[in-house]
Amino acid sequence: PFKTVLQALRQAIEPTPKIYVDAKKLEEQRWEEVSMAQLKKQKKLLEGEKRKLAKKSEQEEAKAKQEALDAERHAKNLEESKKIKIEMDASLPEAKEAKIRDLEASRKQRVKVYAWVHTLRRQGKNLMFLVLRDGTGFLQSVFTDKLCATYEALILTTECTVAVYGTIQVVPEGKSAPGGHELQADYWELVGTAPPGGTDHAVVRDSSIDLMLDQRHLVLRWETPANMMKLRSVVGKCFRDHYFGNGYFEVTPPTLVQTQVEGGATLFKFSYFGEEVKDEWSIFHFYSPNSGLPHPIVSAVLGNGAAKHGRRFLHCSVLQSRAVSNETTFGRIYSRRGRMPIHRLRRASRQNGISYL
């Protein structure tokens, strides 16, 4: 038995055998032969399926042939490209090594830039646009003619390391590029290769959050995460400049301890070189009235603990590890996104002479 007439036709061998279906009047008989109209309709569906399968098979065969031709052509191009060599023009002025962030002052001058290939775009055989990244900024570079035809140019992918020589030129009006200028390359060297596809073989911008966190070291190479890290650095510097300018000292209390401060609910245990330790909110090492180690000790030499009001001119900028979502005063700041008013935070900081970043 088959579930449908169509499935029976798929399994049938020509000529088509008689096919029986459930009888309309079960009290007279259990089975009856399928009607001609229904059989004709199901045969048309079967023929359509066969045509689709045949077409798909042809497409796959054609695709396989095309891929084989492309692979053969690519291998041939690679062999031919090995014969092409580029040399530095000795008549050009000596290139000055520079960082991307300093290139505005070197416009219309010949420079040498070491960088990673951030993005790569080819236009035909004789034109390539590269966006270079060296950690200080981004720079567009243009390769033309023989620079695009070498073996190194054909195997070049994103995240490869290159040394590019050329002249910094302002981009034409109506065009755009990072920094408002581009590097017109006259010579380049491949310093180090990268896996085909660069970071895209591991993570892309549409990947899940879990995958992005697992591949965080690669995600940080993207422009937005890189800018966030730079912004974090600048904000931290502003806080430190303010407190250092007001006579504060910075301290970095330990976050790995073997004792309880806020209670067992705020700690989680793990093995540290064979010993059991606890990871705790470092903020409570300093602010909690139970914190017994850091601020009473260091305030004697760095703070003003002997004063009548007991203010301690110390500031602390450390990463936080959260074990539970306690509804403590400072817990609300970190876990509830600012439920503590800023004026209360300032007042608490002024009263204790301690600030937390």
N, C-alpha and C positions, 0 to 999 in steps of 0.2 A: 504493500500500500504506500501511496505518496500523499503528502498533505494537500497538494494542488495539482491541477491538470498541467500547468506549466512545468512543474518539476517532473511529472511523468513523461512529458514530451522531451525534456532534457535527457532523460535516461533511456528513452526508447530507441530502438534500432529500426531503420527503414526496411520495409514499408511500415508506416505507423500502425501499431496494433490497436485493437479495440480497447477503449478506455471507459471504465465505469465509475460513476459517481453515486453519491447518496441519492436514493429515490425520493421524489417529492411526496409520494404517498407511501409512507413506511408500512402502513397496514396491509398493502397489497404485495410489496416486494422490498427487499433491503437495498438492492442496487439497480441502477438502470444505466444504459449507455449514454455517454455525454452527447449533448445536442450538436448538430453540425455548426450552428452559429457560434456556440461557445468554443468548439474545437478550432474553427477558423480564426477566431479572435486570438486564442492562445498561440496558434501557429505564427501569426503575425508578430506577436510579442517575442517569440523565440527567434524568428528571423532577424528582428531588430537587435536582439542581444548578440547574435552571431556576427552581425555587421560591425557592431561596436567593438567586440573582441578582436575581430580581424583588423580593424582600423588601429586599435591600440597596439596590437602586435607589430603592425607596420611602422607605427611611430616609434616604438621602442627600438626596433631594428635600425631605423634610420638614425635615431639618436645615438645608438651605439657606434654605427659607422662614422657619424660626424665626430664623435668624441675620439675615435681612433685616428681619424684624419687630423684633428686638432692636435692630438698628442704627438703624432708624427711630425706635423709642421712645427710644433713648438720645439721638439728635440732638434730638428734641422736648424731652426733659427738660433738655438743655443750654440750649436756647433759652429755656425757661421759667425756668431757674435764673438767667439773666442779669438777670432782673427783680428778683430777691431780693437785697437789700442789708442788711448788718448794720452797726450803729454802736456805738461804745463808749458804755457807760452813764456819763454824766458824774457821776452821783450816787455812784458807787463810789469808794473811796479810791484814790489814785494807786498804780500798780503799781511795785514796786521790781525793777529788773533783777537777776537772780541766776543763778549757775551751779547746775547740777543737784546737784553734790556738797555745796552749802551750803544746800540747801532744808530740811533737818531743823530748822534753827533758825528757819525762816520758816513753820512750820505755822500754819494758821488766819490767814495773812496773804495779801494780794494781791501777786502777783509777775508778772514778765514774763520769759519764757524764750525765747531764740533757740536753735534746734536743728534737726537733721535728723530726718525721719520714719523711724524704724528699722523698725517694723512697723505695719500698718494693718489694722483689723478692723471691718467694718460690720455692724450688726445692724438690719435694716429701714431705713427712711428717716430716722429721727429719733435714731439713736444710733451713735456711732463711738468706738472705742477706739484710741488711738495710743500707741505707745511711742516716746518722743523720745530722741535721743542728741546730746550736745554735746561729747563728748570727755572730759568729767569723770565721766560716769555715764549712767544710764538713768532715765527718768521716764515713768510712765503718765499719759496725759491723756484726759479724757472730754469729748466734744463731744455736745451735745444740740440738738434742735429746729432753729431756723433756722441754727445753726452748721454743720449737716450738709446744708443745702439750697442753699447758694450754688453758683455756677458753679465757684469755686475748690475747694469741697469735693468736687464730682463729678469733677474732673480730678486730685485729689490722689492721689499714689502714693508708695511708699517712696522714700527719698533726696531728697524735696523738702525745701526749707528753709522753716521757718515761724517766726513769732513768736507765741507763745501767751500770753494774759493770763488770769489766773484765781487761785483760792484753793487753797492747799495743804491738803488734808484727809487725815487718817489713814484708811486703808482699813478697811471694816467688819470685825468679827471673823469669822473663817472665810475671808476673802478674802486674796489675796496680790498684791503689786505691788512693783517694785524700790524699795528704801528704806523700804517699809512705808507709803507715802503716795502720793497721786495728785493731779493738777492738775485741778480742776473749772473748765473753761474758760468764760469769759463773753465772750471776744472773741479773734479770731485773724486773722493776716495771712499770705498766701502770699508769701514773699520770693523764692523761686526754684523753678522746676519741674525735674523730672528725667524722663528717658525712661520711657515706660510699662513697668512691671515692676520698676523700680529695678535693683538688682544682679542680680536673677534672670534678666534677659534675657541676661546675659553668663556667669554662673557660678552654680551651685547647690551645695548641700552634698554631693550625690551625684556631682559631677563628678570626672573623673580628676585624678590628682596633677599631670600635665603642664598641664592647663587651669587648675588652681588656681594653679600657679606663674606661668603667663602672665598671669593676672588677679590677681596678688598684691595690687595696690593696692586691689582691691575686696574680696578675702577678708579683709583686715585690718580691715574694718568690722564683721565678725561678732564676737560676744561673746568666744568662746574665743581667737581670735588676738589680739584687743585686750587681753584679760587677760594673755596671754603677754608681750606687749610691755610692759605695765605691770610685770609681775613681773621682767622683764629689767632694767628701769630701776631698780627697788628693789634688786635684787641688786647691780647695778653700783655704786649709791650706797653700799651697805653695805661693799663692798670698798674703795671710795675713802675712805670715812670712817675705816676702820680704818687704812689706810696713811698718810693725811694726819695722823691722830692720833698716829702713831708717827714722825713726822718725815720721811716719804718724800716725794719729788717725783715727779709723774707726767710721763712723756715719751711722745711719739708719734713713733717713728721712721718713716722712709719705707718704704713697701712696694713702690714702683716704683723699680727700680735698673737700672743698666747694667753691673753687674759680677756675678760669681758668688761666692757665699759658701759654700754647701753643695755646690756642684758643679752641672753642667748638668742633672742628673736632677731637681733640685728646682725648676727654673725653667721657665716657658713664656713665649714671646715674643709681643709684639703691637706694633702701631704706635701711638705716642703723639705726636700732632702731627707726624707725618712722621718721627719718630725711633724706632729699635728699642729697646724697653725690655723688662724682664723683671719678671714678677710673682712674688714670692717669699714664703715664710713669714716674716712679720715677726717671729715669735718667735725665729728664728735670727739676726736682726739683733742681738738683744741677748744671747742665751744662748750661741750658738755661739762656740767659741774662735777661729773664723775671722772673726767679725764685726769689720770694721775701722773702721766709721764711727761708729755712734751712741754706744755706751756709753763707749769711751775718751775721746771728745770731751766729752760732757755730764757725765761723772763728775768732771771737773776743776773744774766750777763748781757742780754739783748734788749730787755724791756725796761719797764719802770715799776717793777713789782713792789719796790719799797715805798712808793708814794702812798699817801693817805687813801686815795680812791682806788689804788691798785691797777691803774690802766697799764696795759702792756702794748707797746708800739710794735706789733708784729703783724705780718700779713702772710697768708698761706695760699699757694696756688698749686693744687694737686688734683689728680684725677680721682673721681669718686667711684666706688664699687657699692652697688645697692643690693642688699640681701632680701629685704622685705619692704612693703609699702606702708611703713609706719606713719601715723598722722602726727608726727612731732613738728615743732615750729619750722626747723630747717628742712625737715622731710617734705613739708608742703611745697617749699621752694623748688626742690628738685623733682618730685614726683607728680605734683599737681600744677606745674607750670605757673608759678608766681601767685599762688593764692595768698601769700603773705605780702601785704602792701609794702611798697618800696620804702616808704618813710619809716616803717617799723624796722626794716632791715638796716637802714642807715642809723636809726636810733640805737639799735642793739650793737652795731659796730662801734659807734661813738662811745657808748657806755663802757665797752670792754676794751677799746683800743685795739681790736683785732678785726681784720677784714678777711673775707673769703671770696675767692674768684672761682 
